[in-house]
Amino acid sequence: MNILVAEDNKFTARQYKIILEKKGHKVTTVDNGADCVKKYKEVLKKTEFDSLDESPFDIVLLDHNMPKKTGAKAAKEILEKNPRQKILFVTGYQRWALEDEADDLVDKILVLEKPFTLSQLERKIQSLT
């Protein structure tokens, strides 16, 4: 799978990349919500004529609390561009806290609360396929 990871903690982002690539995924990392949306739009622009049903990434994995733009705001912008995009939030916030900020996203995203095991992360990713 082709996965876009937005995580501001460099160590955590590196861990995601290492683990997911060991599982055979292609991983692109960015360190804030604004760069996530920018990267998404860049790749979408390159692939938009390949197939209108295709997403540029199989999954967008978002941290919620990031500089420049929260994960919720990034998710909203991505879903405006592509309502079929699969998004997984990995967050230290409880799901209800996300719902307060991103009530309109609740049915469109999957949430994995920190702390979690790497096998839990892999199961969540597989559940999106």
C-alpha positions, 0 to 999 in steps of 0.5 A: 500500500501507498501510505502518507504519514503526517506526524510532527514527532520525528522519532515516531514518524521514523518508527512508522516508516520503518515498521510499515516499510518492513510490512511492504508498504510505500511510505511518504512522511511529512511533519505537519498538517499543512505539508500533508495537504500540500503533498496530497494535492501534489500527488493527486495532481499527478494521478488525477487523469490516471483514474478518477476512482483512484486515490493518490494514497491508499491511506493517509495516517494523521496525527491530530495535534500538529503544527501549522494545521491540525489533523482534523483540518488536514483531513477536511481539506483532503476529503474535500478533494477526494471524499473516498480517501481512507484516513486513519487518525493516530492520536493521544486524544480520546475519540470524543475529543476529536468529535468536538473539533471534527464532528463532521468527520466521525463517519469518514475516518478511523481512529487509533488511540495512543498508546497502541502496539504495532500489531494494532496499527497494522490491523487498523491499516488492513481494516481499511483495505 
